[in-house]
């Protein structure tokens, strides 16, 4: 028997993950540069402080959604347990990376307020690295899901 309902759910998960990743990439590649290039320095700073908090919250909440959905789905899925563990681990790692980046925001803002450029640059680079790794982990999760999806239509045994 084919696992069409599971395959459709997995395809929906893939589509939602792709939209989530696209929103994260758009937020860093388009919104921030436009704000810096269009607004005055003071206005851009005020806007970006609020924006990055909202951006990181969105990343963490989305990561929690994808990790919990993968964990719950792995208990009833026909996906082999080792592969399901990989999917849950990737989603969890993505969430942890985004959460760690979010925790740096107050320190980054404090360093900017205190005109401590060295600390600001170091923390900002760390934040960018964590967010970048989170996005790369999301891409790896997306690739892993796309790789496993055709098996849903063909060869996995029915879970009884």
C-alpha positions, -999 to +999 in steps of 0.1 A: +000+000+000+013+035-008+016+061+019-001+089-001-015+107+029+019+107+046+036+118+013+011+147+010+018+158+046+055+156+039+052+176+007+033+202+027+060+202+054+086+207+026+066+236+011+062+253+045+099+248+053+109+263+019+086+294+025+101+298+060+136+296+047+128+320+019+113+345+044+145+343+065+167+348+035+146+377+022+148+393+057+185+394+057+192+400+020+165+426+012+149+442+043+181+452+062+200+466+032+169+486+021+165+500+056+202+510+058+202+525+023+169+544+026+165+556+062+186+581+081+212+565+104+192+571+136+159+559+120+177+528+105+192+520+138+159+522+156+141+502+129+167+475+127+168+470+165+131+462+165+134+443+132+162+419+143+143+410+175+112+401+155+133+383+129+150+362+155+117+354+172+103+343+139+133+321+133+131+305+167+093+300+167+095+285+132+123+262+142+103+250+172+074+243+149+094+223+125+113+204+152+082+195+171+063+185+139+092+163+129+094+147+163+057+140+165+056+128+129+085+105+134+064+084+159+038+075+132+059+078+100+069+050+077+103+067+073+130+045+088+138+054+124+174+063+117+163+087+090+136+102+112+162+108+139+183+126+113+154+148+104+145+156+140+181+163+148+185+187+119+153+206+129+165+207+165+200+220+156+184+246+134+163+258+163+192+258+188+213+279+163+186+305+159+179+306+196+216+311+204+217+340+179+187+355+194+203+355+229+231+376+215+209+405+205+208+423+239+246+421+242+251+434+206+228+464+214+246+471+246+280+471+229+266+495+202+252+518+229+285+518+248+304+525+216+324+493+221+331+486+185+354+456+191+328+438+212+300+448+188+319+435+157+328+402+174+292+396+187+277+407+154+300+383+134+290+355+158+253+363+154+257+363+116+276+330+117+249+314+139+220+326+117+239+315+086+246+280+101+209+279+110+199+286+074+224+260+061+209+235+085+174+244+072+187+238+037+201+204+047+168+195+063+150+205+031+174+184+010+170+154+033+132+157+031+131+161-007+154+131-009+132+109+012+098+120-003+098+097-034+101+067-011+067+076+003+051+069-030+069+036-038+086+012-016+082+016+021+062-010+039+029-001+055+031+006+092+007-017+109 
